[in-house]
C-alpha cells in the first residue's frame, strides 16, 4: 500500500515536471511565430503582434480551425519554418510521453502520431531521453526569448529615434551653453556674495564689482557646477529610461499610471536620514539633501498636469530641476560658510603689522580685490579694511 502511494506521488511530481517542459516549449513556439511574422506586421503594435501569434498557435496549429483567407499567407510561412516543425514535433512527443506516464494509451498514441506526421523518424521518449530533451527545450527557449527581446528593443529604439525631437549641435548652441555657464558663475557669485555678506550686515554694492563676483564664485560654485553636471547626466539617462517605458507601454497598451511605492520608500529613507543627521551632528549632509530632492522631483513632476499643455515640457522640466538644485546647494554652501566664520574656522591666517595687529584674531569673513572683511564675534559687527590702507600686510598663511 505504501509503495503504491509513493508511486502515485512520484508520478504526480514527475508529471508536473513534464508539464513545465511543455509550457516552456509553448513559449518557444510563440516566440518563434512572433519572430517570423513581425516584419510583415510593422504597422501593428507589439501587443497586437503577440495576440496574433497566440491566435495562429491556438486556432490553426492546436485546434485546426478553418483558415481565414487573410491569415493564409502568414500561416504558410510559419508552418514552412524548420524550427517550428522541430518544436511542434517535440511538443507532441512530450504530450505523448505525458499520457504514457499515466498509461492513457489512446492519447499517448494520438500525440505520437501527430509528432510522426511532422518528423517521421522520431521514437517515443523515456526517462533518460526526456531529461535530454528538457535541456534542449530550455536552451531553445532562451535563445528565442533573447531574439524576441532584441526585436522588441530595436522596435522601441527605432521609435525613439523617429519620434523624439533631435538636439542639433551647432556653433550657436555651443556659444549659448558657454554664455549660460558664464551667467551661472556671475549670477551664482552675486547670489552667494549677497546672502553670505548680508548675514554680517555688509552692503556688497559698496565693496564689490563684477570681477569680484566671478573670482569669488569660482571656488564656491565649482563643486556645485560639478554636482549639476553629474545630475544632468543622471537625468539624461533617466530621461532615456522614461522614453523606453513610455514607448514600451504604448506598444503593449499598458496604462502609464504606476505605483510609486518604491520611490516613496527611498524618498522617506533619505528624508528621515537627513533629519536624524541634522539632529545628531547639527550639520546638513549635502549628499542626503540631493538624493531627497531628486526622489521628490521624480515623484512630483509626473503629477504636474500643466506639463501636458506645454509643447516641449522636457527642457523646461530639466531647467526647473537644475535651478532648484542649484539654489538648494547654494543655500547649503552659504549656511556652511556662515557657520565656519562664526566658529572662526578660517583656512587662512592673516599677519598684520603695527596698528592692525588687533584684527588678526578676529574671524576672517573673506577677501576680495580691494578689501579685507572681518567679523567681531564679541561686538557682533563686521569690520571692513581697504587693502590700500594696509601697506604693512606681512603675509597670508594657508592653514594645513
C-alpha positions as CSV (number, residue, x, y, z in Angstrom):
1,X,0.0,0.0,0.0
2,X,2.8,2.4,1.0
3,X,4.7,1.6,-2.2
4,X,1.6,2.2,-4.3
5,X,1.1,5.7,-2.6
6,X,4.7,6.5,-3.1
7,X,4.5,5.5,-6.8
8,X,1.4,7.7,-7.3
9,X,3.1,10.7,-5.5
10,X,6.3,10.3,-7.6
11,X,4.1,10.1,-10.8
12,X,2.4,13.3,-9.9
13,X,5.6,15.2,-9.2
14,X,7.1,13.8,-12.4
15,X,4.1,14.7,-14.5
16,X,4.4,18.3,-13.2
17,X,7.9,18.4,-14.5
18,X,6.8,17.2,-17.9
19,X,4.0,19.9,-18.0
20,X,6.6,22.5,-17.2
21,X,8.7,21.5,-20.2
22,X,5.6,21.5,-22.4
23,X,4.9,25.0,-21.1
24,X,8.5,26.1,-22.0
25,X,8.1,24.7,-25.5
26,X,4.8,26.5,-25.9
27,X,6.6,29.8,-25.1
28,X,9.4,28.9,-27.5
29,X,6.8,28.3,-30.3
30,X,5.1,31.7,-29.6
31,X,8.5,33.4,-29.6
32,X,9.3,31.8,-33.0
33,X,5.9,32.7,-34.5
34,X,6.4,36.3,-33.4
35,X,9.9,36.5,-34.9
36,X,8.6,35.1,-38.2
37,X,5.6,37.4,-38.6
38,X,6.7,40.7,-37.0
39,X,8.5,42.1,-40.1
40,X,5.3,41.6,-42.1
41,X,3.2,43.5,-39.5
42,X,5.3,46.6,-38.9
43,X,2.3,48.8,-38.8
44,X,0.9,46.8,-35.8
45,X,1.9,47.4,-32.2
46,X,3.8,44.7,-30.4
47,X,0.8,43.7,-28.3
48,X,-1.2,43.1,-31.5
49,X,1.6,41.0,-33.0
50,X,1.7,39.0,-29.7
51,X,-2.0,38.4,-29.8
52,X,-1.8,37.4,-33.4
53,X,1.0,35.0,-32.7
54,X,-1.2,33.4,-30.0
55,X,-4.2,33.2,-32.3
56,X,-2.2,31.4,-35.0
57,X,-0.8,29.0,-32.5
58,X,-4.1,28.2,-30.8
59,X,-6.6,28.3,-33.7
60,X,-4.6,26.9,-36.6
61,X,-1.9,24.8,-35.0
62,X,-3.5,23.3,-31.9
63,X,-7.2,23.3,-32.8
64,X,-7.0,23.0,-36.7
65,X,-9.7,25.7,-37.2
66,X,-10.7,26.8,-40.6
67,X,-8.1,29.2,-42.0
68,X,-9.2,32.7,-42.8
69,X,-8.0,33.9,-46.2
70,X,-6.2,36.9,-44.7
71,X,-4.2,34.6,-42.4
72,X,-3.3,32.0,-45.1
73,X,0.0,33.5,-46.3
74,X,1.4,34.2,-42.8
75,X,0.4,30.7,-41.6
76,X,2.0,29.2,-44.6
77,X,5.3,30.9,-43.8
78,X,5.1,29.8,-40.2
79,X,4.4,26.2,-41.0
80,X,7.2,26.0,-43.6
81,X,9.7,27.1,-40.9
82,X,12.1,24.2,-39.9
83,X,12.4,25.5,-36.3
84,X,8.6,25.5,-35.9
85,X,8.5,21.9,-37.3
86,X,11.1,20.8,-34.8
87,X,9.4,22.5,-31.9
88,X,5.9,21.2,-32.8
89,X,7.2,17.6,-33.2
90,X,8.9,17.8,-29.9
91,X,5.8,19.3,-28.3
92,X,3.6,16.4,-29.5
93,X,6.2,13.9,-28.4
94,X,6.2,15.4,-24.9
95,X,2.4,15.3,-24.9
96,X,2.6,11.6,-25.8
97,X,5.1,11.0,-23.1
98,X,2.9,12.7,-20.5
99,X,-0.1,10.5,-21.2
100,X,2.2,7.5,-21.3
101,X,3.3,8.2,-17.7
102,X,-0.4,7.8,-16.7
103,X,-0.9,4.8,-19.1
104,X,-3.5,6.6,-21.1
105,X,-2.7,4.7,-24.3
106,X,-5.1,6.3,-26.7
107,X,-3.9,9.8,-26.1
108,X,-0.3,8.6,-26.0
109,X,-0.7,7.1,-29.5
110,X,-2.6,10.1,-30.8
111,X,0.1,12.6,-30.0
112,X,2.9,10.3,-31.1
113,X,1.2,10.0,-34.5
114,X,0.9,13.8,-34.6
115,X,4.7,14.0,-34.0
116,X,5.4,11.5,-36.7
117,X,3.4,13.5,-39.3
118,X,5.9,16.3,-38.8
119,X,9.1,14.2,-38.5
120,X,8.8,10.5,-39.4
121,X,12.0,9.3,-37.6
122,X,11.0,10.0,-34.0
123,X,11.0,7.5,-31.2
124,X,9.0,7.7,-28.0
125,X,10.6,9.4,-25.0
126,X,11.8,7.6,-21.9
127,X,13.1,8.9,-18.7
128,X,16.6,9.4,-20.0
129,X,15.7,10.9,-23.3
130,X,13.2,13.2,-21.6
131,X,15.8,14.8,-19.5
132,X,18.0,15.3,-22.5
133,X,15.1,17.0,-24.4
134,X,14.4,19.1,-21.3
135,X,17.8,20.7,-21.6
136,X,17.4,21.2,-25.3
137,X,14.0,22.8,-24.9
138,X,15.3,25.2,-22.2
139,X,18.2,26.2,-24.4
140,X,16.0,26.8,-27.5
141,X,13.5,28.8,-25.4
142,X,16.3,31.1,-24.0
143,X,17.7,31.7,-27.5
144,X,14.3,32.6,-28.9
145,X,13.5,34.7,-26.0
146,X,16.7,36.7,-26.5
147,X,15.9,37.2,-30.1
148,X,12.3,38.2,-29.2
149,X,13.7,40.8,-26.7
150,X,16.2,42.1,-29.2
151,X,13.4,42.7,-31.8
152,X,11.3,44.4,-29.1
153,X,14.3,46.6,-28.0
154,X,15.1,47.5,-31.7
155,X,11.4,48.4,-32.3
156,X,11.4,50.8,-29.3
157,X,14.8,52.3,-30.2
158,X,13.6,52.9,-33.7
159,X,10.5,54.7,-32.4
160,X,12.7,56.8,-30.1
161,X,14.9,57.8,-33.0
162,X,12.0,58.6,-35.3
163,X,9.6,60.3,-32.8
164,X,12.0,62.0,-30.3
165,X,13.0,65.6,-31.3
166,X,16.7,65.8,-32.3
167,X,19.2,68.0,-30.5
168,X,21.1,69.9,-33.1
169,X,24.7,70.6,-32.1
170,X,25.9,73.8,-33.8
171,X,28.2,76.7,-33.1
172,X,25.2,78.8,-31.9
173,X,24.3,76.1,-29.4
174,X,27.9,75.8,-28.1
175,X,28.1,79.6,-27.7
176,X,24.7,79.5,-26.0
177,X,26.0,76.9,-23.5
178,X,29.1,78.9,-22.8
179,X,27.0,82.0,-22.2
180,X,24.8,80.0,-19.8
181,X,28.0,78.8,-17.9
182,X,29.3,82.4,-17.7
183,X,25.9,83.6,-16.5
184,X,25.9,80.7,-14.0
185,X,29.1,82.0,-12.3
186,X,28.1,85.7,-12.5
187,X,24.6,85.3,-11.1
188,X,25.7,82.5,-8.7
189,X,28.6,84.6,-7.5
190,X,26.3,87.6,-6.9
191,X,23.7,85.5,-5.0
192,X,26.3,83.8,-2.9
193,X,28.1,87.1,-2.0
194,X,24.8,89.0,-1.4
195,X,23.3,86.5,1.0
196,X,26.6,85.5,2.6
197,X,27.6,89.1,3.3
198,X,24.1,90.2,4.2
199,X,24.2,88.0,7.2
200,X,27.1,90.1,8.5
201,X,25.3,93.3,7.6
202,X,27.7,94.2,4.8
203,X,26.3,96.1,1.8
204,X,28.1,94.5,-1.1
205,X,27.3,97.3,-3.5
206,X,29.8,99.4,-1.7
207,X,32.7,96.9,-1.9
208,X,32.2,94.6,-4.8
209,X,32.4,94.7,-8.6
210,X,31.6,92.1,-11.3
211,X,35.2,90.7,-11.3
212,X,34.9,90.1,-7.6
213,X,31.7,88.2,-8.0
214,X,33.2,86.0,-10.7
215,X,36.5,85.5,-8.8
216,X,34.7,84.8,-5.5
217,X,32.3,82.3,-7.2
218,X,34.9,80.1,-8.8
219,X,35.8,78.3,-5.6
220,X,32.3,78.3,-4.1
221,X,30.4,77.3,-7.2
222,X,32.8,74.9,-8.9
223,X,31.7,72.0,-6.7
224,X,28.0,72.9,-7.3
225,X,28.7,73.1,-11.0
226,X,30.2,69.6,-11.0
227,X,27.2,68.3,-9.0
228,X,24.8,69.8,-11.5
229,X,26.7,68.2,-14.4
230,X,26.6,64.8,-12.7
231,X,22.9,65.2,-12.0
232,X,22.3,66.3,-15.6
233,X,24.0,63.1,-16.8
234,X,21.8,61.1,-14.4
235,X,18.7,62.9,-15.6
236,X,19.7,62.2,-19.3
237,X,19.9,58.5,-18.5
238,X,16.6,58.7,-16.5
239,X,15.0,60.6,-19.4
240,X,16.1,57.8,-21.8
241,X,14.6,55.2,-19.4
242,X,11.4,57.2,-19.2
243,X,11.2,57.2,-23.1
244,X,11.8,53.4,-23.1
245,X,9.0,52.9,-20.6
246,X,6.7,55.3,-22.5
247,X,7.2,53.5,-25.8
248,X,7.1,50.1,-24.2
249,X,3.8,50.9,-22.5
250,X,2.4,52.3,-25.8
251,X,3.5,49.2,-27.7
252,X,1.8,46.9,-25.2
253,X,-1.2,49.1,-24.3
254,X,-0.1,49.3,-20.7
255,X,-1.5,52.2,-18.6
256,X,1.1,54.8,-17.9
257,X,-0.1,55.1,-14.3
258,X,2.3,53.4,-12.0
259,X,2.8,52.8,-8.3
260,X,5.4,55.0,-6.6
261,X,5.7,52.8,-3.6
262,X,9.4,52.1,-4.1
263,X,10.2,55.8,-4.8
264,X,8.2,56.8,-1.7
265,X,10.2,54.4,0.4
266,X,13.6,55.7,-1.0
267,X,12.4,59.3,-0.5
268,X,11.3,58.6,3.1
269,X,14.7,56.9,3.8
270,X,16.8,59.9,2.6
271,X,14.4,62.4,4.2
272,X,14.4,60.7,7.7
273,X,18.2,60.1,7.4
274,X,18.7,63.8,6.6
275,X,16.7,64.9,9.7
276,X,18.4,62.5,12.0
277,X,21.8,63.5,10.7
278,X,21.0,67.2,11.4
279,X,19.6,66.4,14.9
280,X,22.7,64.4,15.8
281,X,25.5,66.3,14.2
282,X,23.8,69.7,13.7
283,X,25.1,69.7,10.1
284,X,23.3,69.3,6.8
285,X,24.8,66.5,4.6
286,X,24.8,67.6,1.0
287,X,24.5,64.2,-0.5
288,X,21.5,63.3,1.6
289,X,19.7,66.5,0.6
290,X,20.5,66.0,-3.1
291,X,19.1,62.5,-3.0
292,X,16.0,63.6,-1.1
293,X,15.3,66.4,-3.7
294,X,16.0,64.1,-6.7
295,X,13.5,61.5,-5.4
296,X,10.9,64.2,-4.6
297,X,11.2,65.6,-8.1
298,X,10.9,62.1,-9.6
299,X,7.6,61.6,-7.7
300,X,6.1,65.0,-8.1
301,X,7.0,66.1,-11.6
302,X,5.0,63.4,-13.5
303,X,1.9,64.5,-11.5
304,X,2.1,68.2,-12.6
305,X,-0.7,68.2,-15.2
306,X,0.3,71.6,-16.6
307,X,3.2,69.9,-18.3
308,X,0.8,68.2,-20.6
309,X,-0.1,71.5,-22.1
310,X,3.4,72.6,-23.0
311,X,4.9,71.9,-26.4
312,X,8.3,70.9,-25.2
313,X,8.0,70.1,-21.4
314,X,11.2,68.1,-21.0
315,X,13.7,71.0,-21.4
316,X,11.5,73.1,-19.1
317,X,11.4,70.3,-16.5
318,X,15.2,69.8,-16.7
319,X,15.8,73.5,-16.4
320,X,13.5,73.7,-13.4
321,X,15.3,70.8,-11.7
322,X,18.6,72.4,-12.4
323,X,17.5,75.8,-10.9
324,X,16.0,74.2,-7.8
325,X,19.0,72.0,-7.2
326,X,21.4,75.0,-7.8
327,X,19.5,77.2,-5.3
328,X,19.3,74.4,-2.7
329,X,23.1,73.7,-3.0
330,X,23.9,77.4,-2.9
331,X,21.9,77.8,0.2
332,X,23.6,74.9,1.9
333,X,27.0,76.3,1.0
334,X,26.1,79.8,2.3
335,X,24.9,78.2,5.6
336,X,28.1,76.2,5.9
337,X,30.4,79.2,5.3
338,X,28.5,81.4,7.7
339,X,28.8,78.8,10.5
340,X,32.5,78.4,9.6
341,X,33.1,82.2,10.1
342,X,31.1,82.2,13.4
343,X,33.2,79.3,14.7
344,X,36.4,81.0,13.4
345,X,37.2,78.0,11.3
346,X,39.0,80.2,8.7
347,X,41.5,78.4,6.5
348,X,43.9,81.4,6.2
349,X,46.0,83.2,8.8
350,X,46.4,86.9,8.3
351,X,49.6,88.5,9.7
352,X,49.3,92.3,10.1
353,X,51.7,94.8,11.5
354,X,51.6,97.8,13.7
355,X,48.1,99.2,14.4
356,X,46.4,96.4,12.5
357,X,47.6,93.5,14.7
358,X,44.4,93.8,16.8
359,X,42.4,92.5,13.8
360,X,44.4,89.3,13.5
361,X,42.4,87.3,16.0
362,X,39.1,88.3,14.5
363,X,37.2,85.9,12.3
364,X,38.1,86.4,8.7
365,X,34.9,86.6,6.6
366,X,36.5,86.9,3.2
367,X,38.9,88.9,1.0
368,X,38.2,90.5,-2.4
369,X,40.4,92.5,-4.7
370,X,40.1,95.7,-2.6
371,X,39.0,94.8,0.9
372,X,39.5,92.5,3.9
373,X,36.3,91.6,5.8
374,X,36.4,90.6,9.5
375,X,33.8,89.6,12.0
376,X,34.0,90.7,15.6
377,X,32.2,88.0,17.5
378,X,32.0,89.8,20.8
379,X,30.7,93.1,19.4
380,X,28.7,91.2,16.7
381,X,29.7,93.6,14.0
382,X,31.7,93.4,10.8
383,X,34.9,95.4,10.1
384,X,36.0,96.2,6.6
385,X,39.5,97.3,5.9
386,X,40.6,98.6,2.5
387,X,43.7,96.8,1.2
388,X,45.1,100.2,0.1
389,X,45.2,101.2,3.7
390,X,47.2,98.2,4.8
391,X,50.7,98.9,3.5
392,X,52.1,96.6,6.2
393,X,50.4,93.4,5.4
394,X,53.1,90.8,6.3
395,X,51.7,87.5,4.9
396,X,48.7,85.3,4.4
397,X,49.4,81.7,5.6
398,X,47.3,78.9,4.4
399,X,46.4,76.5,7.2
400,X,47.0,72.8,6.8
